[in-house]
């Protein structure tokens, strides 16, 4: 196949949207950590260190913050009556 751009290096492929692996269990983990007073960045660091690196984890810190924001938005959308 011919591409009109340079292909990513193997150590950068995990940054592509199609290669991200953010599961419901991750969302639940971050929500529980936040409810217990642990910052998202610290919870992310805990997971990243357990996986030994970001590429092995399957998502980055920004994805973790976005998941929390999306979950809060979903909760608010469901709680607000439409007038």
C-alpha positions in Angstrom: 0.0 0.0 0.0 1.2 3.5 -0.9 1.0 6.1 1.9 1.1 9.9 1.4 3.0 10.3 4.7 5.7 8.9 6.8 4.7 5.9 8.9 5.1 6.2 12.6 7.9 4.5 14.4 7.0 1.4 16.4 7.6 3.2 19.7 5.0 5.9 18.7 2.2 3.7 17.4 0.5 3.6 20.8 -0.4 7.3 20.4 -2.7 6.6 17.5 -6.4 6.7 18.3 -7.0 3.3 16.7 -4.4 1.7 19.0 -5.7 3.1 22.3 -7.2 0.6 24.8 -9.2 2.5 27.4 -11.7 0.2 29.1 -14.6 0.7 31.4 -12.4 -0.8 34.2 -10.0 2.0 33.8 -12.8 4.6 34.0 -14.0 2.9 37.2 -10.5 2.8 38.6 -9.9 6.6 38.1 -13.3 7.4 39.5 -12.7 5.4 42.7 -9.3 7.0 43.1 -10.7 10.5 42.7 -13.5 9.7 45.2 -10.8 8.7 47.7 -8.8 11.9 47.2 -6.1 10.6 44.9 -5.4 12.8 41.9 -5.8 11.4 38.4 -2.1 12.1 37.6 -1.1 10.0 40.7 -3.5 7.2 39.7 -2.2 7.3 36.2 1.4 7.1 37.4 0.5 4.1 39.5 -0.9 2.2 36.5 1.9 3.3 34.2 4.6 2.1 36.6 2.8 -1.2 36.9 2.8 -1.6 33.1 6.4 -0.4 33.0 5.6 2.2 30.3 2.9 4.2 28.6 2.9 2.1 25.4 2.2 -1.1 27.3 -0.6 0.7 29.2 -2.5 1.4 26.0 -3.5 5.0 26.9 -1.9 8.2 28.1 -2.5 10.7 30.9 -4.7 12.9 28.7 -6.9 9.9 27.9 -7.4 9.4 31.7 -8.4 13.0 32.2 -10.8 12.9 29.2 -12.4 9.7 30.5 -13.2 11.4 33.9 -14.6 14.5 32.1 -16.7 12.4 29.8 -18.1 10.4 32.7 -19.0 13.6 34.6 -20.6 15.0 31.5 -22.7 11.8 31.0 -23.7 11.9 34.7 -24.8 15.6 34.4 -26.6 15.0 31.2 -28.7 12.2 32.7 -29.4 14.3 35.9 -30.5 17.5 34.3 -34.2 17.7 33.3 -34.9 19.0 29.8 -37.3 22.0 29.9 
